[in-house]
Amino acid sequence: MLAARLVRRLKKEGWSLSVAESCTGGLLASSFTDISGASEWFSQGWVTYSNESKISMLGVNPKKLEKRGAVSHDVALGMAQGAQLSSGSGVSISITGVAGPTGGSEGKPVGTVYVAVCVGESYLVRRGEFGGGDRASNKHSFIIFAMQKAIQAWDAHFGRIEAVRMAAETDAGAAEVIEVNLSQALSSINPDLDTWKENTVWTTEKVATTLEEQDKDALGDDAEWTEEQ
């Protein structure tokens, strides 16, 4: 069971999880909280179905919602970052997609989903397409896809840190104590996004959590994203 695989990782490191969902309507949170003892590691969940709730509850940038639409890379990332910040969890997962049978478009047909995962200071965003299914099967596919990407992001995050540690120990000798530079450990990870390119540095952005904060300069901007056509 994919949920149990991620939970084992969380428990080993003592980390907590939060989720933010749109089209799956709480199914992801339910999948995790079906596991006994979830109160030890499950922090909080949101079902932000409307655009307004994404803005007010998770701090998603309204300009990006208007420009990219609710089913987009930017919105998925904003949802995950907002969930992580608001809950204080180490890991957050977001899902936004088109479950069908209506609501699809030429660029985003029914069965399209964006999943974002924040793990500590790094994040991963993926687009998936599961065409041909009905609403229930698409929602189920989205949940499986999200869990797969969460495990992938977790393993990339901790695998990179461990690789840097081992390389440093080899260079310095086993007798020395090595402190891993987290920025260095994460700087070369490339999320290899399906429809997007990014700079080579995985960034953490301070996410607004109220409407009044949206236009403050201190919040900074996202990494520069360029959509592949």
N, C-alpha and C positions, 0 to 999 in steps of 0.2 A: 504494500500500500504506500503510495507516494507521500501522503500526508505523514504517515508514521516515520518514513525515512527522513523527512525534514525535521520532524519533532525530535528525533534522536540527536540530530546535529545541534539543535537549539539547547536541549538539555545538557549536552556534553559541555557546551561553552557557557551555560547559564544565561542565555539570551532570551529575549521575549519577541513576540510576533504581533503585528497589527495588520489588518487588511482593509482595503477600500474597494468597494464594488459598485458597478453600475448595472449592466445588463444581466448579471448573474443573481442579483437580488438577495444576497446573503448566503448563497449556496457554498461559497468558499469558506466563509466563517463557520458555517454548519459542519462542513467536512472536517475542519480542524477540531472544533469543540465536541464532535462525536467521540474523540479520543479521551479516555479517562485521565483525569488529572490535568486537564487543559488550563485550569486556573493558575497553574504554576508557571506557565510560559505564554499563554494567550492574553494579550493586553487589551485590545479593543478592536472593534470593527465598525465600519460605516457602510451604509447603502445609500449612495448619493446618486439617485436616479436622474434628477433634474440638473440642468446647468447651474441653477441658482444654488443648489445644495453643494455642488462641487466647489463653488466660489466661497460660500459662507462657512462651510464646515471644514474644507480641506485647503483653502487658500489658493485654488487653481486660478491662474491669471485669466481674467475675463477677455483680455485682448487675444490671447492664444485660443481660447474657446471660440471666439468669433472668427479668427483667421483659419484655424485648422479643423474646427469641429470637435464635438465631444469624443468621437472615435478617432484618436490621433496619438502620435508619439508624445507630443508636448503635454497633452492632458493626462495621459497615463502616468507620465513621470511626475507631473504636478500632484496627482492624487497620491502616489506612493510617498513622495517627499512630505506632503502635508500630513499623511497618516503617521509617518515615522516621527515627525516633529511633535505633533499634538499628543501622541501616546507615549513618547519617550522610549519606544521599542528599538531593539537593535536591528530588527528586520521588518520590512513592510512589503506587502504585495498589493498591486492594484490591477483591476480588470475593467476595460471599457470596450464594448464591441457592439455588433449588430446580430442579435440572436434570431431575428426573423419572426414570422415569415415576411413582414414588411419592414421598411426602413432602409433597405439597401440602396446603393447607387452604383454607377459605373466604376468609380474608383474604390468604393468600399461596399462590395456586395454582401449579401446576407452570409453570415459565417465568418466575417472579418473580426478580428480581435487584436487589441494591443494590451500587452502585459508589461508592467514595470515592477522591478524588484530593487529595493534599497537594502544593502547589507553594510552596516556601519557607514563608512565614508565612500563606498562605491555603489554603483547602480548598473542595472542592465535593463534594456527595453527591447522587446521583440514584437513583431507583427506575425500573426498567424491567420490562415484562411482555411475554413472548414466548410466548404460549400456543399450544398445538396442535402443537408440534414434538416430535420424539423427543429422547432424552437427548443424543445427539451434536450435533444441530443446535442445541439450546438452549445447550449449552456454547460452540459456535462463535458464536452470537448474543451471548452474554455477553461474549466477548472483543472482538468488534467494538464493542459498546456501551461497554466500558471504555476502549478506545483513543479513541473519539470524545469521550468525556467528558474524558479526559486532555488532548487537544488543546484542547478548549473551555476547560478550567481554565487551561491554560498561556497561551492567548491573552488571557483575561480578566485574568490576573495582570499580564502584561507590558504589555498594552494600557492598563490603568489607570495604571500607573506612567508610561508614556510620555505619556499624556494630561495628567497632572499636571505633568510636566516641561515640556511644550510650553506649557501655560497659564502656568506660572511664568515661562518665558522671555519670553513675550509681555508679561507685566506688568512684568517687571524690565528688559527691554531686552536685546538680543543680546550686549552687551558684558559682561554679568555672568555669572559661573559659578553654575549652579544645582545645589543639592544637594536631591534629592527626599526628602521625609519619607515613609518607607515606610508608616507607620501611616495617614497622611493619604491616601496613594495607594490603600490598600486599604479604607478605612473605609466607603466608600459602595457597595462591590460587594455586590449581592444575589444569592445563588446561585439564587433562584427555585426552590426544591426542589419536587419533584412532590408529596410527601405531608407536608412539614414546613415550619414557619416558624421563623425564627431572629431574633435581634437583628441590628442592621445592622452590627455589628462582626465581622469575621472574626477568630477567636481562635486562638491556639496554646496548647495545654494540655500541661503536662509529663505524659508518659504513663509509668505504672509498667511496668517490664519484669520484675519478679519478683513472686511471690505475696506476699512479705513486705511489699512496698511498697504494696499495694492500699489499705490503710486509713489511710495516713499523711495527715494534714491538709494537709501542704505540697504535695501533688499538686494541690489545687484541684479544682474541679468543671468539667464541661462548660458550654457556653452553655446557657441555658434553652431547651429544645425543647418545642413543643406540637404534638401530632399532630392533623392535620385528620381529621375523621370524614367 
